[in-house]
Amino acid sequence: MSASGPRRRAIIAAIPVAAGLAACTSPRPPQPAALEFFTEHQAAVVEAATARIAPGPKDDPAEAGHPGAREADVTGYIDTMLGALDDQDIFAGGPWSNRHTSGPDLMARFTPLDPVARIAWRRRLIAWQDQYAKGISQLDKLAGGDFTTVNHAKQDKILATQSVGEFRSLLFEHTIEGLYASPEYGGNKNLAGWREIGFPGDIQPRGYSADEVERSDGHDPRRPRQHRHRRRRPQAPRRAVDP
């Protein structure tokens, strides 16, 4: 599956009245996004757990300057996915967004599912919802009540416990998706994951220039092929075949 916008963009209002009203209005602090599936506590547990799988600067000093699951809002990605049971926000439309071209964000439109795909996704999402509810409860139990209140070392130990292995695998898979999927799906906030790996995203319809292709990930190392001269073994004479 598996979404926010590109690099920050400043929009300047050109209408004087609007500008005047904006000047008289005190700025409102950003409101947290409404949760689609998780309770606030469940979301906090998932955020803490995914931050141990992909830690960022707030979770590990060694990750300074490198965004992790928390910075990319992986929890928002997972919550949006689990809450897609009713509105069917499964597959973004496209073929591209407005990250590298003017016009509407075509990726923000989601493609309706056909009846067979709807049934399959409903089953999958219901199973995941159950896994998350039970997995979060188990993490809390192993933490003595609240997974978010124990230190990082204890959280790591809990996540390494064999009894939560299946849930950990699911959480790992969704963490990676939330880090690097298109931001329209709820994760990869501010393109944190893409910027970290130098990926420009859906570059169409502009496409890649020759220079971008050349320096995308550096020059590939080349090693001169070593030609070894092998001494051929003498072959036995072929048997004559009678006509």
N, C-alpha and C positions, 0 to 999 in steps of 0.2 A: 503494500500500500503506500498505502500510506498516507506547517506550511506557512511565514509572514513575509513581508516585502523585502525588497533589495536594500541597497545601501540607503542611508537616511537621505530623504529628499526634502528640501525646504520649499514650501509653497507660499508665495507672496500674494496676498489678496490685492487685486487692482481696483476694487470698488471702494471709494473713499468712505462711504457709510459703513461698510463692513469693517474697514480698518479702524474707524472711530469707535464702533461698538466693541471691537476686540481690545482696544486700548483701555476701555472703561471696565473691562471684565477681568477679574483676577484669574490667573491660570489655575485650572483644575488638575490635581494630581492624577496620573494615569490610573485607571481602575483595572484591577485584575480581571482577566477573562473569566467569564462564567464557565463553570465546569459542566461537561456534558454527561459524564458517567460517575466519576469519583466523588466521594465526599471530600471535604477539606482535609481531613486526616489521612484518608487513603492517598490523596494527591501528594501530601507531604512525605509519606512513606515512600512512594514511588520516586519522588524527586531525590530523596536521600539515597535510595538504593541505586538508581541510575547514575547518580553522581559518584558512586564508588566504582561503577563499571567504567565510566568515562569521566574521570575527575577533571575539573577545571581549576582555575587559580584559587577559588574559594575553598576548594576541597583538598588541594595538595600544593604546597609552595613551589614544588618543582614544575608545576604546570603554569607558572606565571606567563601571561601573554598567550596562552593556548586555551581557547574556549572548550568547555566540556558539555556534558548533558544538561547541566543546570543553565548554562548560558544559552544553549540552543533551544531551551524549553522542550526537551524531550517528553516531559510529563504532559505538556499540552498536546503533543502529537499523539501520545498513547490515549489520552482522554478523548480527543476528537475521534480517533479511530473506534474506540469502544462505544462511543455514543452515536456512531453512524448507522445504528440499526434501524432508525426510523426515517432519517432524511436521505439515506443511501449515498452519503458523500464518500464514495469509495475510489473512483477513478476520475482524476482531473481531466478536463477537456483538452484544451490546447488548439492548435499544435505548439503554440509558444505563449509566453507571458509578455509583459511589457518591460522586462528588465533590460533588453537591448534594442528596443524599438519603441516608437510612439504608438499610442492607441490603447485599447483596453487590454486588461490582463485576461487573455483567453484561457489561461490555466485555472482561473478562479471559477470557471464554469465546470460543474461536475456532470459526467455522462450518466444518464439513467441506465440502470441495470436491466438486462432482459430477465424474464421470469426465472429461468434456470440459474443464472448467476445470483439473483436475489436470494433464492433459496439456499444456495451454497454459502454465500456470505453471511446470511442470517445464522446458519448453523455454526460457522466458524466464529463469528463474533460472540454468540451466546457461550460457546465453549471458552473463549478467551475471557469473557466477563467473569465466568465462574472461576477460572484459574487465577485471575487477579484478586478476586475477593478472598479466595482461600489462601493464596500466596501472601498477601499483605497481612492477613490475620496470623499466619504462621510466623512471619518475620517479627511481628509484635510479640507473639508468645515467646519466641526464642530470646527476645530482648528484655523479657521480664515485664512487658506491658506496652512499651512504646518504642518502636525501632528508631524513631527520630531523636530520642533523648540520649542514646548511648554514643560513645565516642567512635571515631572512624575505625580504629583497630577492632573494636567489638563488632561493628557493622560488617567489616570485611570477613571476620570469623563466622558470623551468622550466614552471610551469603555463600561462604565456602562449605557450609554444612550439607551433607549428602541428602538430607531430608527435603531440602528446598532446591535440589538440583534441577528438577524439571521446570520449576518456576524461574529459576535463575537463567536457564537457557532461553526461555521465552522473553524474559526481560532483556537479556543481552541482544537478541535479535531485534527487538523493537527499539532498543537504545540506538543501535547502529542506523536503523531506518530513520529515526527521529533526528539524528545528527545530519544525515546526508540526503534525505529525500527533499523533493521540491517543497519550498516553504508554504505553498498553498495547502499542504496537508496538516499544518499545525506546528511542525517543528522547524529546525534549521533557522531559528529566529535571527533576524538581521543577517541572514546568510552566514552565520557563524561557522557552520561546518564546511561550507564551500570555500569560504575565505581561508580557512585553516589549511586546506589541501590545494588551494590555488585553482579551484574549478569555477569557471564563469557561469555555469548553469546552461539553461536553454539559450544558446547563442543565436538561434534562427529568429528571423529570416536573414539577419546580417551575415551569418556564417563566420568562419575563421579566416583571418588573413594568413598569408604565407608566413609572416613573421611570428604570429601567434602559434602556428603549428610548429615552427622551428624551435621556439623557446618554451614550449608548453611545459616540458619537464626536463629540459636540458638535453644535451647531446647524448645519445646512447653510446655507451662505451663499446669500442670495437677492438677486437684482438686479431692480429694477423693470423690467418689460418696456417697452421703448421703442416707442411706437406712432408710426409714421411715416405721415403722410397723403400718399399718392401720388396724383398727378393722373392720372386715367384718360385713356387715349388715346381719341379719338373712334372709334367702331366704324363700319365700312362697313355700309351698309344691306343687310339680307339680301335675297337674290334671291327673288323670288316663284316659287313652284313651281306649275306648271300642274296642275290636278286631273286 
